Amino acid sequence: MTEFDIGEFFIHGDAREVEGEFQAVIVMRAKPPLTTVTTHQVEKDRWFKTFETAAVAGREQAQALKAAVDSGALTS
């Protein structure tokens, strides 16, 4: 698993199972000293048939989020 640094958080893409189907998610872990971990579904109402395809989509979206942050998406 590769984590990306996006300021106040480390993120990585993953998947989670919900009632036999799978969601692509981005996992956000707050930097120390905080220990909060949250998951956010990548695309609302998009489900995958296998854990592997959902995990790949999650990793791709985490990379895209990292690229957006690096290019200034969060600056005002």
Steps between C-alpha positions, in 0.01 A plus 500: 500500500629842403393798706505853364562812706237767427566751776311413819433142390659190357273330246485172312248328276324183608168317484235401750225242491140598563239225481688290246598784267807718507571871507819677397604725789769747595629445853614817677724477806561819699864580562635449852420568774145439374402140432170551317446279195204557266392342173323679219325330210666605174183523290153513649291196408779326304540135593745236383458124468841414646717637780798519264332725242370729774847519659659590165244778450566624854876511442455684169279760665744546789774570245275747318420677829871522582572648155220754542629605842854530364377726220332735748141377516471581871654846493277802489 
